[in-house]
Amino acid sequence: MLEPRIISIGDIHGCSIALAALIEAIDLQPQDTLVTLGDYVDRGIDSKGVLEQLIALKSKCNLVPILGNHDEMMLHSRDGRSDFQFWLDCGGDSCLDSYGSTSKLNLIPPSHFRFLESCLSYYETEKHAFVHANYKPEIPLDQLDDHTLRWLSLRDYVPSNRHCSGKTFVVGHTPQPEVLDLGHLICIDSGCCSGGWLTAMDINTKQVWQVNEKGQLRAA
């Protein structure tokens, strides 16, 4: 039997063709843990298809979905007109279009909202911690605020030190031209929805798979 792997995937942003191709390339096994780093929706053309794939993956491996800021905005869009408009202004219109209408939240299946509600703020293993956006070195993981976990860009703040837990953080949120590996922080958002790549990484071996928006695998 193959050893269980811990694989993480960066921001998907509605790129369902890329996600399907990446999952095929990884050749997921039931014993593998797949940590998705959030921002499943918005910007790309098929947020609906992304969420459908992720829900299906829950029965095929140990899926650990992290909540991204765009996913959070989608959840909050139900709270009132201003929250709904804020989400649209940040890319929610493309998400709603994938369900058939930019104006009708009721076209989104309840199961898709339930999936987002089930997403975690963070996940940790013995040596790694997974969050959507960022961390503060001196603040314990369970005390980090939502802004840091989901919104704080590496363009505004790059942690210069390893986290007080001693763990290496794996993040998305801030698109990079290539995987950014600082030793104490690894960012695997490589901008699939804007002409880059959807990246997956085996966290223990550092093997990387990358697929573009058209589903084409990047040559090693």
Helices and strands as residue ranges (DSSP letters): E 6-9, H 16-26, E 33-36, H 47-57, E 62-65, H 69-76, G 77-79, H 81-87, I 88-92, H 93-99, G 105-107, H 110-117, E 123-124, E 128-130, G 141-143, H 146-150, E 168-171, E 180-181, E 185-187, E 189-190, G 192-194, E 197-202, E 208-211
